[in-house]
Amino acid sequence: MTAPTTSYRPATLLVHGGTERTPHGETSEALFLTSGFVYDSAEQAEATFAGTEQHYQYSRFGNPTVTMLEQRLALLEGAEACRMTASGMAAVHAAMLSHLRSGDRVVAARALFGSCHWIVSTLLPRYGITTEFVDGGDLGQWRTALARPAQMVLLETPSNPMLEVIDLQAVCALAHDAGALVVVDNVFATPLLQQPLRYGADIVVYSCTKHIDGQGRVLGGAVLGRRAWIDTTLQPFIRNTGPALSPFNAWLLLKGMETLALRVAAGCRNAARVADFLATQRQIERVWYPARSDHPQHALAMAQMSDGGTLVSFAAAGGKPAAFRLMNALRLIRVSNNLGDTKSLITHPATTTHMRIGGAERARLGIGDGVIRLSVGLEDADDLIADLAAALAAA
């Protein structure tokens, strides 16, 4: 029996949305660790494969635990349908390659996660797909690039790692006039702080490895959008290429979603305090946090997002040597390229997540050698500030 979900608010949907209980009436969502499913008869198997009867076939195509997660995410996002993948990058790859064909054209914001940038700059051209990068915050560049037909637009907002904010409503309108579907990587904002579909986006992708799990346990990805596109374009691609999410990972992500609202709210509170502290330190040249009034797109960020998020970026005076000294002096905050975790994690994008895009592209994006990205966790904010203060003094 599926839990009723109409009119429930996000915190309730995160606990009850999409729940499908077996006849045993279990409280926790059931974990279906099975690769295949049996049929009552050969005729039922035939009808299932023909599509005239709904029945699970194989966990690469669908699984009850995964389905609960898909339904819960769709309800939270306000999407008609969702499909899970084995990782966030599998979600981005599937969303793009399921739709695009040789001869198509893609326009992308320049500020992308390193692997997303590689797909646009390197992989798609191998298949005869033309790609063009624009500075995401410059609507004039979007207008010029989308004055010609395009089939897809890819962007992330806020961006990784510089927290650039893109005007979703304006870019979606330009993209649709050009005939393009808009794909938004909403990882930094989470579905609780920003829902791109409300601003005209067609497809939303997530690395569920981040806030949705939020505890550093498993990989997972999600693609959300209109049911017709999910069923006719995305599902055949996922079914036949195999980036399936394991039922166990889906079950852990379901458990993670139950506390997502609490974790994101606490992370935002901590991040705001940490950003304010860093902004007062003479060893820090600049701080980027969307909820601060000195963020270059603060007004737009607060119009699209309900809070500033759990990520803070800042530039250490003295470049890479100073950044490394600071990071190595930390004792509570740990060096890791993951984010959205209960634990505070810090990384140096120029030598990790964005190393392979090259120095020239990093310079265009403002990712200097002193830039540090901090994913703020659930520790006491005073302890985080004390750790940063001690590290700044030692460095």
Secondary structure, 3 states (H helix, E strand, C coil): CECCCCCCCHHHHHHHCCCECCCCCCCCCCCCCCCECCCCCHHHHHHHHHCCCCCCCECCCCCHHHHHHHHHHHHHHCCCEEEEECCHHHHHHHHHHCCCCCCCEEEEECCCCHHHHHHHHHHHHHCCCEEEEECCCCHHHHHHHCCCCCCEEEEECCCCCCCCCCCHHHHHHHHHHCCCEEEEECCCCHHHHCCHHHHCCCEEEEECHHHHHCCCCCCCEEEEECHHHHHHHHHHHHHHHCCCCCHHHHHHHHHHHHCHHHHHHHHHHHHHHHHHHHCCCCCEEEEECCCCCCCCCHHHHHHHCCCCCCEEEEEECCHHHHHHHHHHHCCCCEECCCCCCCCCEEECHHHCCCHHHCHHHHHHHCCCCCEEEEECCCCCHHHHHHHHHHHHHHC
